Amino acid sequence: MSTSQRASRAALRWLGEQSAASTSSNAAASGSCITLSATRNAPIAQTHSATTRCGAKRSFHSDHAASLCPRRGANRKDFSTSSSSSSFWPAGTAQPEDEPQWQAGPPAKVGAAHRNTGSASMYPSPASVSASIAQSDTHRRSEGARTVSAPPPKTVHYIAEMKRRGQAITVLTAYDYPTALAHRSADIDICLIGDSLANVGLGHGSTQRLSVPAMVHHIQTVVRGLSSPLLSGEGRPALPLVIADMPFGSFFASVEEGVKNALALIKEGGADGVKIEGGQEIVPLVERLTDFGIPVMAHIGLQPQRAAALSGLTLRGRTAEQAISIVRDARALDRAGCFAGVVECVPNKVAKEISERVGFATIGIGAGPATDGQVLVINDILGDLTGPAHVLAGLGEPTSDHSSNMPLPLPHAETPRPPKFVRNFAAQATGGATLGSIRIAAVRAYVAAVRNRDFPNEDVEGYKIKREELELFRKLLSVEDANDAPKR
């Protein structure tokens, strides 16, 4: 064999060896890539799975998944690239047969890009992920556009705007969960958790027995009723402003004590602001509270907390001197920052003069129709049992009066029914009406009457002042106006 032949054969053997080596190297490299892909990608799939199953806010490594979510056990199988079956996210992960809730479906918005079909490309490309996210965001925005949010709660500024526009302001008391629910059946502007709770709710002879902890307790129950999520949304009235009475003695010792107890009613109870009975003597407390943005409602005229010192629960402002004193209190509290003030049991014409001279919204009770709004105790508008005399009086005889023949408000057919073992004796006694249906009807009727200025009737539901006292009051008022006018 010639030298050239030997060289040619050697070259052929070398080429064959290189080809075989190349084939073996490519196969090994391909297997390494698949193994590496499986090793590196498995934690990613488990990370997504853990995030989805456990509802975590952030992704975390699969080593921590079992400790954070007990449903993630060690018996879960890692995905295999040799599987030819199609599975949803996490890609290729086996679903335990004993946990059917895991087989209910993939996370929201998982599409074909998240399927594992056995190919080497088991995860979506960045472009497909971006497209999926954009589609999801567009869907959420369109869903949000169709969602009508609940109307914002009523505020101090809302009440001030009502006064400016001459719209009647509706205020009604509530003391517990059922009365709070009745409020949400109508468009009440201010819900007042009044210290009249001591009388009509707790059976005390006066409001002086009410404590701050008791007040906090009842505020909490009212707020729970008012703020029920089922009562908020499209077509529902806005949440009323919640004001709570400062109990007797809770602000006497010092301004600091008054601030502390006011904060308890707001922070612990959930009230938006407080109502304080008094005149010029409470101005420092009102100024301190309003300086820090706490809404304060005044209470002038008849002040039940001081009934023992003022000859009982009687008309105030019946004389010119009393009337001008109430005007001075109103002006002082207006300057101190009150957003509203209850004017209780004063002659109609005195209340009218006060309403025209103060910036805050006047809320009358026994003060005639000229105030900016009205307030009543819910037990009174319902004719509820508020004392032993109601029981002693008992029931009257049926009459043929026209008003007695008016149909009673019946509960809606979809009203939740009591358990089977309960018989509704109220409905049986009234021919179908229930306490709940009467409450709703009464609150709605009250709101409508106040809004339309049909309540109170000036001649029947108000008080008058003698002519000579009225003339003297107006003379004193003109002097007071001159003194109160800004100096040039």
Steps between C-alpha positions, in 0.01 A plus 500: 500500500638827393561787732220700341248219553597467866456875544157494336377214723630680812315810397178303450534335846557841659194645328292201617616540857424872494153433361425241767633727771289787370184286498564379857577852616181640349288230660659560838460874464136460408435282803683742724292787370177314570616402847619849574175644371299270723720572801492876461139536397340273758534753785343765276193291442479418871548864588205598284299212639572598857410857429174398337390234748592686816397843382831654602573857399854422384673207332713278719724197445340158507714399801283731715170406340419208727558706813285791377218294357423164667321382189832486315641159592820317405301240307445738212680386186732720299411537137669279245605610153428156364132527581282533194182580693368854510471668843416847624705729717728418672651355182502121508442479875303197609172567679433286809190292439390529863473879478223574249498869583842525343356362179231764478703700252803720450545854627303770321615599154702181435484425129667284242832674558513341846439143388772232504467285190822305544708721274828655604333843514293459819476865603344791316719743318541852644285635219214263580526581871485874427200447275325296769565767765379777270184302423441442871549870584263601221240258634536637854467858378187415305357319802579800719333735256179302532515497882309782669659587832301587810423869553751668733398537866347830601735751658505830684548677166195320363290630791633854450409485131148388587460806723632726226251361250209511743452123497341354812742286703369174645635379834374199693626316806612137507616294796545143380532275196129484401449878520819552299370267229178703491711811429647336191153451354477875434724795415590613853765775507619470861466201731509620859585258778345722763526479876121458493612139480509516880123560505352303213759223481633445850203611709670775702297794623746752353789514257748567780549129576658416165874418503766529232556119475124446458495764228794337321322164512186635336690703240672180391169318451355789301807529277484128425143539380565814297813374327375157391651437154168365375344844553757686291512520125315625197157634579554500876503817715838632608628413845386770745733707713522333844495733802505384863405684817764579760353351820426714803817580695740366236636848423456693826841463668717644224543544129746212506243265653246608242743434216585157643136394522415644159782296350363189671164547330672543165792256514338222704137553407533602137315833503592774254453780752345597833210705632550707815229664708585847626554862417794737520660295779587217258662726239860408603424129454327558168795706376749230602304226327428693182860620478594135452223431250246330726144592397299648788124546515373748758183461709329815622159592636363223718792287618373175656831437681430816705127445547529482878653849513261650244158415644469174309436428135319823419494755220807724487513851352148589604624836632705761316794456740508122453467535124786749465718276718442210261593723205828592672578134561428417137729773371783402734478135398482601135825694534656205685450282194185291546369365170144458631293557811188346648248767602261335743167619632512872423226714344477475123583867440802489729636198315446682171707799616779268614506311169538826309795616711732201522708323240446149632199289408224529759321174577169557672309281740195678630631819338269546203546463124747787442813309607731347240402146597309286745586227749279259690549196723431186299299343784268800490430485127423129540275549801712244682485411868718761670358484853265312734212732411479340157442161660247632750304664220480171313315477171206711391176379353480460122354806329345575164720807454628543145864499610455163668381349172816591312694191383792401717846468344565136419843338474625418151453146375879456495542604863699230686271278702558380856564133580218252452426483872433877524154652460496871417242624746545861389385409151218295647384791717521762225387304200845456351706801611817440699708719725767512230261609226351767725847629586595532134172670411524743793859605424419555133190701587701715743771573244243589234313734736818684602627527141168642383478739797175333604640438847478662745171684473558850636165524677467147634858376549676812627505760778412868505635798693286775645476813287654736757790260557554469127513877458751537782705212361525667160614827659770317692590311184556819303744619767670160497531512122664842516750381759574183302552683172864514383681816603628727221 
